[in-house]
């Protein structure tokens, strides 16, 4: 993994996720936290390459009643997010 992108805001209210999509490269990882979890249901999620890992903080997804079943994302814990930050070459937070 080269870059870990942490997306905290919804594309329904800001353009942060769209900007993230313009910079993401193959083998990057996008983690959705907070209101960023809503992006899993946003139409622009279809622009994400199959070579990009999608993850979402399970507590944040549950708090926003977002269903991961029909998405390409996997649920992770906050501890797993911390571990990902150490594995990445760089981390960008979109907020």
Secondary structure, DSSP 8 states (H G I E B T S, - for coil): --EEEEE-S-TTT-SHHHHHHHH--TT-EEEE-GGGGGGGGSGGGGGS-TTSEEEEEHHHHHHTT---TTSS-EEE-HHHHHHHHHHSSEEEEE-
